[in-house]
Amino acid sequence: LVVPIGDVSDSRLGPRPSDRTPMSPSFDSTAWVPEQHVYGLLPLLMCREVIREELTLPPPDDRLKAVDSKHCESQIFKPPRKEPSTKDLDDEDEDDACSYISEGEPCERSDVVSWGKSRRGSWWRVRSNLREDLIVRSGVSLSSVEIGRCVAGDLFQQKGKPRMLISGKGQGCIRMPIQPSGWVTADASRAGGPQYLIRTHAPQWRAIYEAGGKDILVRTTVELDSEVVAILSCGDVVEQAGPITTIIEGVERMPIVVKSGRQNGDSHKIVGWVTTDASAADGPVFFKLIQEVETNHQKRGRR
């Protein structure tokens, strides 16, 4: 009978070489070689005593570390932006898909609401009969950081859908995101306060700079060296299309819409950027805001 060598199994022969347990080196209670993961009993006991002493001491004042999550770029603190779709860009009632609207901190419970004729891109004016400033805060919460103030008559543009606070002392307040950033209280009547905002038309500006002809350039972007799409004259009126931006040396640039007559029976509009005020850079003032008299919204019509 021939038996394959690999199948030989006889306890009398003893364990195979591969089954034998290597002999462990003698244990040294005083050893301490961390790079080799060798820790003796005595050093470990000493470490335990040191840790026990530290635990009995009062914690230092600078032991607690914190960071403002608004300054973090991590996706843990900031929801990912959704990719803009054709539906988002075409629907005026949808929030701007191209820019993230932060609700700020601290977090406060709120719901999206339909308030008046509010929608993205609408213009609003602070009521003239208010006896207090309208505070611009970094978030929807009334406890968020103050970043600015508006006075009676100030104009700004809505950035997204309003939200109503559903808890706390501000319960019922309508909060609205505005351009370029921040949140304001649009209406606090449900919380026993006033209505701060009224709907208005887009601000209109008149060109006041004159230097012998058509001297005001309308460019495609905010940059001063972008392509020229139109030239305006002193006295021309334009409509503001967004917030004013301050660029180099304090020069103020503004997006506008200007009508340029009719083509094929339809009114043709030109969209671009102009410089409103270059006085900070020793330049001229090009445009002046046309003041609009606040109308009474309870008035049924004109006589």
C-alpha positions in Angstrom: 0.0 0.0 0.0 1.4 3.3 -1.1 0.3 6.4 0.9 1.0 9.9 -0.4 3.5 11.8 1.7 1.2 14.8 2.1 -1.4 12.6 3.8 0.9 11.1 6.5 -0.5 11.9 9.9 0.8 10.1 12.9 0.7 11.5 16.4 3.7 9.4 17.3 5.8 11.4 15.0 5.1 14.6 16.8 3.8 17.9 15.4 4.9 19.2 12.1 7.5 21.9 12.0 4.9 24.4 10.7 2.6 23.6 13.7 5.2 24.2 16.4 4.8 27.4 18.4 7.9 29.6 18.4 9.3 30.1 21.8 8.5 33.5 23.3 11.4 35.6 24.6 11.7 36.1 28.3 9.5 39.0 29.5 11.3 42.0 30.8 9.2 44.1 33.3 11.5 47.1 32.9 11.5 47.2 29.1 10.4 50.4 27.3 10.9 50.4 23.5 7.9 52.2 21.9 9.2 52.0 18.4 9.2 48.2 18.7 5.9 48.2 20.6 7.6 46.8 23.7 6.2 48.0 27.0 7.3 46.7 30.4 5.0 46.4 33.4 6.9 48.9 35.6 6.8 51.8 33.0 3.1 51.2 32.4 2.4 51.5 36.1 4.4 54.7 36.2 2.4 56.1 33.3 -0.8 55.2 35.1 0.3 57.2 38.2 1.1 60.2 36.1 -2.3 60.1 34.4 -4.0 59.8 37.8 -2.3 62.9 39.1 -3.3 64.9 35.9 -6.9 63.9 36.3 -7.0 65.3 39.8 -5.8 68.8 38.6 -8.3 71.4 37.4 -8.4 71.7 33.6 -6.7 74.7 32.1 -8.7 77.6 30.7 -7.5 77.0 27.1 -8.2 73.3 27.1 -11.5 73.6 25.2 -10.9 74.3 21.5 -13.6 75.7 19.2 -13.9 77.0 15.7 -16.6 79.0 13.9 -18.0 76.5 11.4 -18.9 79.4 9.1 -15.2 79.8 8.4 -14.8 76.0 7.6 -14.7 74.8 4.1 -15.4 71.3 5.1 -18.5 69.7 3.6 -19.4 68.5 7.1 -20.5 72.1 7.9 -21.6 73.2 4.5 -24.2 71.4 2.4 -23.0 70.6 -1.1 -24.2 72.9 -3.9 -26.6 71.4 -6.3 -25.9 71.6 -9.9 -28.0 74.3 -11.6 -30.5 72.8 -14.0 -32.5 74.4 -16.8 -35.6 74.3 -14.6 -33.9 76.1 -11.8 -32.6 78.9 -14.0 -35.9 79.4 -15.9 -38.3 79.3 -12.9 -38.2 82.7 -11.2 -39.9 81.4 -8.1 -37.0 79.0 -7.4 -34.1 80.0 -5.3 -30.9 80.9 -7.1 -29.2 77.6 -8.0 -25.9 79.3 -8.8 -25.2 80.6 -5.3 -25.5 79.0 -1.9 -27.8 80.8 0.5 -26.5 80.1 4.0 -29.0 80.0 6.9 -26.1 80.9 9.3 -25.7 80.1 13.0 -27.1 79.4 15.5 -29.5 77.0 13.8 -33.1 78.0 14.4 -36.3 76.2 13.2 -38.0 77.9 10.3 -40.2 77.0 7.4 -40.3 78.4 3.8 -43.4 80.6 3.4 -45.1 82.5 0.6 -45.2 86.1 1.7 -46.8 88.8 -0.4 -45.3 89.2 -3.8 -41.8 88.1 -2.7 -39.6 86.2 -5.1 -36.0 86.0 -6.1 -34.8 89.2 -7.7 -37.6 91.4 -6.2 -36.7 94.9 -4.9 -37.8 96.1 -1.4 -37.6 99.3 0.5 -37.4 99.9 4.2 -40.6 101.7 5.3 -40.1 105.4 5.9 -42.2 105.4 9.1 -40.0 103.1 11.1 -38.4 104.5 14.2 -35.6 102.0 14.3 -32.9 100.6 12.0 -33.4 97.3 10.2 -30.6 95.0 11.2 -28.9 92.8 8.6 -27.7 89.5 10.2 -25.6 86.7 8.9 -28.3 84.0 9.3 -32.0 83.4 9.5 -31.8 83.4 13.3 -32.4 86.6 15.3 -29.4 85.6 17.4 -27.0 85.4 14.5 -24.2 87.9 14.0 -25.1 91.5 13.0 -23.3 92.4 9.7 -25.0 95.7 8.9 -27.9 98.1 9.3 -30.5 99.6 6.9 -32.3 102.9 7.5 -35.7 104.1 6.3 -35.8 104.4 2.5 -32.9 102.0 1.8 -33.3 99.6 -1.1 -32.1 96.0 -1.5 -32.8 93.0 -3.7 -34.2 89.7 -2.5 -31.9 86.7 -2.9 -34.2 83.7 -2.1 -37.4 82.5 -0.6 -38.4 84.0 2.8 -38.7 81.8 5.9 -40.9 82.1 9.0 -39.5 81.4 12.5 -41.6 78.7 14.2 -40.1 78.8 17.7 -38.6 81.2 20.2 -39.4 84.8 21.0 -39.3 85.6 17.3 -42.0 83.0 16.4 -44.0 84.2 13.4 -41.3 86.6 12.1 -40.7 86.5 8.3 -37.0 86.5 7.5 -35.7 87.2 4.0 -32.2 86.6 2.4 -30.9 89.7 0.5 -28.2 90.4 -2.0 -25.3 90.2 -1.7 -25.5 88.5 1.7 -27.4 88.5 4.9 -30.9 88.2 6.3 -33.4 90.8 7.4 -36.8 90.8 9.0 -39.4 91.5 6.4 -42.5 91.3 8.6 -42.8 90.9 12.4 -46.5 91.6 12.7 -47.3 88.1 13.8 -44.8 88.5 16.7 -46.2 91.9 17.7 -43.8 94.0 15.7 -44.0 96.1 12.6 -43.8 95.3 8.9 -40.4 96.5 7.8 -40.4 96.2 4.1 -42.6 97.2 1.2 -42.4 96.0 -2.4 -41.0 98.6 -4.9 -39.7 98.8 -8.4 -36.1 98.3 -9.4 -34.0 101.5 -8.7 -33.5 103.8 -11.6 -30.4 105.9 -12.2 -29.7 108.9 -14.4 -26.4 109.5 -16.1 -25.1 112.9 -14.9 -21.5 112.8 -16.3 -21.0 114.9 -19.5 -17.8 115.5 -21.3 -18.8 116.3 -24.9 -20.9 113.4 -26.2 -21.4 109.7 -25.4 -18.9 109.1 -22.7 -20.3 106.4 -20.4 -19.4 102.8 -21.4 -21.6 99.8 -20.7 -19.4 96.6 -20.5 -20.3 92.9 -20.4 -18.9 92.2 -16.9 -17.8 94.0 -13.7 -14.2 94.1 -15.0 -13.1 97.5 -16.4 -11.4 95.9 -19.4 -14.4 93.7 -20.5 -16.1 94.1 -23.9 -18.1 97.3 -24.5 -21.8 96.6 -25.4 -23.3 100.1 -25.4 -22.4 103.8 -24.9 -24.7 106.1 -22.9 -25.1 109.9 -22.8 -25.7 112.3 -20.1 -29.4 112.2 -19.1 -29.9 108.5 -20.1 -31.9 106.5 -17.5 -30.9 102.9 -16.6 -32.4 100.3 -14.3 -30.4 98.6 -11.6 -30.2 94.8 -12.0 -28.3 93.8 -8.9 -26.2 95.0 -5.9 -23.4 97.6 -6.4 -19.9 96.1 -6.3 -16.8 97.9 -5.1 -13.7 97.0 -7.0 -10.1 98.3 -7.1 -9.4 101.7 -5.5 -13.0 102.0 -4.3 -14.6 102.3 -7.8 -18.3 101.3 -7.6 -19.7 99.1 -10.4 -23.4 98.3 -11.0 -25.2 95.8 -13.2 -27.9 97.5 -15.3 -30.6 96.9 -17.8 -31.2 99.6 -20.4 -33.8 99.8 -23.2 -32.4 100.6 -26.6 -35.5 100.9 -28.7 -37.5 98.3 -30.6 -36.4 95.6 -32.9 -39.0 93.5 -34.8 -41.7 95.0 -32.7 -40.2 94.0 -29.4 -38.5 96.2 -26.9 -34.8 95.5 -27.0 -32.8 95.4 -23.7 -29.1 95.6 -23.1 -27.6 94.1 -19.9 -24.2 95.1 -18.7 -22.1 96.9 -16.1 -21.4 100.6 -15.6 -19.3 102.7 -13.2 -21.6 104.7 -10.9 -19.0 106.4 -8.8 -15.2 106.7 -9.3 -14.6 109.6 -6.9 -12.6 107.3 -4.5 -10.0 106.9 -7.3 -10.1 110.7 -8.2 -12.6 110.1 -11.0 -16.0 111.5 -11.7 -19.5 110.5 -10.5 -21.3 109.0 -13.5 -24.8 108.3 -12.2 -27.3 109.6 -9.6 -30.1 107.6 -8.1 -33.6 108.9 -9.0 -35.5 109.2 -5.7 -38.9 107.5 -5.7 -41.6 108.8 -3.4 -43.0 106.1 -1.2 -46.7 105.4 -2.2 -49.4 104.4 0.2 -50.2 100.8 -0.5 -53.7 101.2 0.9 -54.5 103.7 -1.8 -56.9 102.2 -4.3 -56.0 104.4 -7.3 -55.1 107.9 -8.5 -57.5 110.7 -8.6 
